[in-house]
């Protein structure tokens, strides 16, 4: 049996297959099993209980891509906890790394832009490379809260330059139910939380569609910053010629995706940009199949 799990901050998606047949396709709230964090044996046990009772489940090949596994040390720690409780072969990795395998590319640069944003890749010797992903307060270009942050900054700068409020300013003031730009700044800063900032992102794209040059510029700069992250990991030795994108913003807002693809093309590197069209958990399942092949190859080498 093969098991792939995509652990997100909000939901956990599990796929289990026997041969070519799917035997379990399960989505549960992550909070249902994760009470304290990935680096906790009790939470790992609850995660494994989601599929352990399936025939062959306890010996299955298991790959878990998890939000929050941001360093090699965190990956190793979580993987060791899985190995202590699971009899089959195991691999853990950051959830962003599922994007390439889900699309069918063995080597790919993964870009996520949703609640947060991050670029993830690997070198030829398997070392992990990342760019961005440091949080919505000062990083995460192209993420929903990151776009809102930059949009408010653009509106404030426009006011300081003597410009009248345009569709972006009007849209943000309406969204936050404030009468003027000064009040917008105060309200935005006083409620610096993802849950408050992120819902303002659609206002930016709507304003761009209405002709706001400010909104269009905010989106374009975010796309350029994401492309810069791709350039950074390439400069550090990232392998792969495919860039695979996913996340609620870049997947649902063609303005951001199209601008990102344009900026990646302008890097002058042999890269092609793709939008993920299947659930990322498909990547975890594909990697679990590879895990079996790798183990069989290693066993054959030892026996010969």
Secondary structure, DSSP 4 states (H G I P E B T S, - for coil): -EEEEEE-SSEEEEEEEETTEEEEEEEEEGGGT-SS-SS-HHHHHHHHTTTTTSTTGGGSEEEEEETT--SHHHHHHHHHHHHHH-SS-EEEEEGGGHHHHHHT-SS-EEEEESSSEEEEEE-TT--EEEE--S-TTT--TTSHHHHHHHHHHHHHHHHHTTPPP-HHHHHHHHHTT-SSHHHHHHHHHHT--HHHHGGGHHHHHHHHHTT-HHHHHHHHHHHHHHHHHHHHHHHTT---SEEEEESHHHHH-HHHHHHHHHHHHTTTSS-EEEE--S-THHHHHHHHHHHHHHHHHHHHHHH-
